[in-house]
Amino acid sequence: MAHIAEHYTAYHPRWLRPHVSTYWWLRKRSYFAFILREISSVFVAWSVVYLLLIVYAVGQGPAQYQQLLEWSRQPWVVIVNVSSLLLVGFHAITWFNLAPQALVVRLATHICPVPSFPHRTMRRGSPCRPSSRGL
């Protein structure tokens, strides 16, 4: 044990890690779209809350619904709702563009890629490759 203790040192060199800017997501359009899509989730949640407020107000009667409509006419609520409309649309478009990339399509014992542009795949013949599991 004494032999190990002789070589021990309390010094631990710092690891070399590159400094990453807080604004790394502004460097590329794809990074910006990724962050914008993540932020748009907040507006998706707001849309759900707003819809639940409308349903609740309608259930409480015409007076409560009119009160909600008056509240909804405030400029900041209009701005938030228009922003929500745009960002929920962006969120939906990017979701439906990304979802097929996560699919694994199997035809008999072959795995087929899900193309983003089907006409490209059709020109190449059979794009499927044999499955390693033989499903």
N, C-alpha and C positions, 0 to 999 in steps of 0.2 A: 504494500500500500504506500509506503514512503516514496517509492519510485514514481508513482502516478502523481502524487502531491508536488513533487519537485517541478514537474512540467506544467502545472496548472497556472494559468494567468487570469486575472480578473478583467483584463483588457479584451474587449470584443469590438472588432472594427465595424464601422457602419457599413451597411450594404449600399451598394451603388444603385440608386433608384432614380430614374429620370423624373424631373419635375413635370407634373402634368398640370396644365393651366385649368382654372375653373371653367373657362370658356372653351374647352376642347370640342364641344359639340357644335361650335360655330365654324369649325374649319371645313367641314364637308357638308354638302347638301343632304346626304343620306343620314349623317349624324343628327342634323337639325330636324329632319323629318321624324327620326326615332324619338327624340326628346319631345317634339310637338305632339306626337301620338301618345306618349306617356302622359303629358300634361292634359291632353284632351279627355283623359279618363275622368278627371275632376268635373269637366263639363257634362260628361255622360251621367255622372252621379247627380249633378244639379238638375238635369232634365228629368230624371226619375223622381227626385224630390218635388220638383215643380208639378209634375203630373199627379203625384199623390196629393199635393195641396189642392189641385183642381178637383180631383175626385172627392176629397173630403169636403170641400166647399159646396159642391153640387149635392152631396149627401145631406148637408146641414140645412139646405133650403135656399131660396132665391136671395134672401138678404145677405147671407154669408157669401154667396157666389158674387153678388154685386160688390161686396167689400173687397173680395180677392181681385176682381177686375179693376177696381180703383187703385189698389196697391200695385197691380201689374202695369199701370200706366206711368209709373214713376220712371224717369229717364234711365236711372241705373239698372232697373229691372229689365227694361227694353234692351239696353246694351248687353246685359248678361245673357238674355235669351237669344238675341241675334248672334252673339259670339258662340253660344251653345249650339245653335243650329249649324253654323259653319264648321265648328270643330267636331261635332257629332257626325256630320257628313264626312269629314276628313277621316275620322276614326273608323267609320264603316267601310269606306273605300280601301283604306290601308289594311283593315282586317280581312276583307275578302280577297285582297291581293296576296296576303301572306298565308292565309289558311291552306290553300292548295299545296304550298311548298312543304307542309308538315305531313301530308298524306303519303301513304305507301300503298300503291295500287298493285294488287296481285291478281294475275290472270293465270289460273292453273298453277304451274310451277315457275312462273316468271314474274319478276318485279318490273313494273312499268313506271317510268317517271311521269309526274303530272306536269305537262308543259305549261308555261305561261303563255305561249303562242302556239296553239295546236297545229297550225299549218306548217310550222317548221318541222315538227316531229313526223307528220304524215309523209313528208317528202323523203325522209331517210329510210323508209321501210319500217321494219319492226324495231321499235326502240327498246323493247323489253329485253331484259337479261335474265338468265336462269337464277332462281332463288337458291341461296346457300342452304336453306332449310328444307327445300323440296316440298313446300306446302302446296 
